[in-house]
Amino acid sequence: MSKSFTALNPILHQPARTQLVAYLAGRGEATFSEFKRLLDLTDGNLDAHLKKLVDAGYLTLRKEVGMGRPQTVFSLTNTGREALAAYISQLATLLKPDTVSEISIIPPKISPARKR
C-alpha cells in the first residue's frame, strides 16, 4: 500500500525561515539585529526571508524608537504559529509512528516591550 504525502509548506521549508519562525515560537519576539547575530545571515538575505514571512502573514513587525537607532521587532502571528504546527505535524508523519509523541506549539508568555 502506498501512501501519498502532502507537500510541505514551501514558505517554511527553507532552513533560515524555519529557524526564524521556530525561534519566535519559543521567544515571542526578536529584533532584526538579534536574528542577524543568531543566524549569521547578511542584511539582504535576512531581509528577504523576513519579507516572505511577513507577506505570508506569518510575522508582524513594529518599529521601536528609543535612545539609539530604531529597531524593527518581529513576532509570530497566530497564522504563523498554526503554519509552524502544521509543518511540524507534516514532518512527524514522515517518521515512524512510535518515534513521535504529541506535538504542540504553545504560545510563549510575552513580557512587556523593553524600553531602549
C-alpha positions as CSV (number, residue, x, y, z in Angstrom):
1,M,0.0,0.0,0.0
2,S,1.5,3.3,-1.0
3,K,0.9,6.5,1.0
4,S,1.0,9.9,-0.7
5,F,2.5,12.8,1.2
6,T,1.1,16.3,1.4
7,A,3.6,18.8,0.1
8,L,5.5,20.6,2.8
9,N,4.8,24.3,3.2
10,P,7.2,26.0,0.7
11,I,7.5,29.1,2.9
12,L,8.6,27.2,6.0
13,H,10.5,24.5,4.1
14,Q,13.6,26.7,3.9
15,P,16.2,26.4,6.7
16,A,16.5,30.1,7.5
17,R,12.8,30.7,7.6
18,T,12.2,27.6,9.6
19,Q,14.7,28.8,12.2
20,L,13.2,32.3,12.3
21,V,9.7,31.1,12.9
22,A,10.8,28.4,15.4
23,Y,12.8,30.9,17.3
24,L,9.9,33.3,17.6
25,A,7.6,30.4,18.6
26,G,9.7,30.0,21.7
27,R,10.9,33.5,22.3
28,G,7.9,35.6,21.4
29,E,9.6,38.4,19.7
30,A,13.0,39.4,18.3
31,T,14.7,42.3,16.6
32,F,16.3,42.2,13.2
33,S,19.7,42.6,14.9
34,E,19.1,39.7,17.1
35,F,18.2,37.5,14.2
36,K,21.3,38.6,12.3
37,R,23.5,37.6,15.2
38,L,21.8,34.3,15.8
39,L,21.6,33.1,12.2
40,D,24.8,34.8,10.8
41,L,22.9,36.0,7.7
42,T,23.7,39.1,5.6
43,D,21.3,42.0,5.9
44,G,19.9,41.4,2.4
45,N,19.4,37.7,2.9
46,L,17.8,38.1,6.3
47,D,15.6,40.9,5.0
48,A,14.4,38.8,2.0
49,H,13.4,35.9,4.3
50,L,11.6,38.2,6.8
51,K,9.7,39.9,4.0
52,K,8.5,36.5,2.7
53,L,7.3,35.6,6.2
54,V,5.6,38.9,6.7
55,D,4.0,38.7,3.2
56,A,2.7,35.3,4.1
57,G,1.1,36.7,7.2
58,Y,3.3,34.6,9.5
59,L,5.0,37.6,11.1
60,T,4.1,41.1,12.2
61,L,6.6,43.8,12.7
62,R,6.7,47.1,14.6
63,K,9.3,49.8,14.8
64,E,10.6,50.9,18.2
65,V,12.3,54.2,18.6
66,G,14.4,54.8,21.7
67,M,17.6,56.3,22.7
68,G,19.7,54.6,20.0
69,R,18.8,53.5,16.4
70,P,15.3,52.5,15.6
71,Q,14.7,48.7,16.0
72,T,12.4,46.5,14.0
73,V,10.8,43.9,16.3
74,F,9.2,40.8,14.8
75,S,6.6,38.5,16.3
76,L,4.8,35.4,15.2
77,T,1.1,35.7,14.3
78,N,-1.5,33.1,15.0
79,T,-1.4,32.2,11.3
80,G,2.4,31.7,11.6
81,R,2.0,29.6,14.7
82,E,-0.6,27.5,13.0
83,A,1.6,27.1,9.9
84,L,4.5,26.0,12.0
85,A,2.4,23.5,13.9
86,A,1.1,22.1,10.7
87,Y,4.6,22.0,9.2
88,I,5.9,20.1,12.3
89,S,3.0,17.7,12.1
90,Q,3.6,17.0,8.4
91,L,7.3,16.3,9.2
92,A,6.2,14.0,12.0
93,T,4.0,11.9,9.6
94,L,7.2,11.1,7.8
95,L,8.7,9.5,10.9
96,K,7.8,6.1,12.3
97,P,4.6,6.4,14.4
98,D,6.3,5.2,17.5
99,T,9.0,7.9,17.3
100,V,6.7,10.9,17.7
101,S,4.7,11.9,20.7
102,E,2.0,14.5,20.6
103,I,3.3,17.8,19.0
104,S,2.0,21.1,20.2
105,I,3.3,24.6,19.8
106,I,2.3,26.6,22.9
107,P,2.4,30.4,22.7
108,P,5.1,31.8,24.9
109,K,4.4,34.4,27.6
110,I,5.4,37.7,26.1
111,S,7.0,40.1,28.5
112,P,6.1,43.8,28.1
113,A,8.2,45.6,25.5
114,R,11.6,46.6,26.6
115,K,12.5,50.3,26.7
116,R,15.5,51.1,24.7
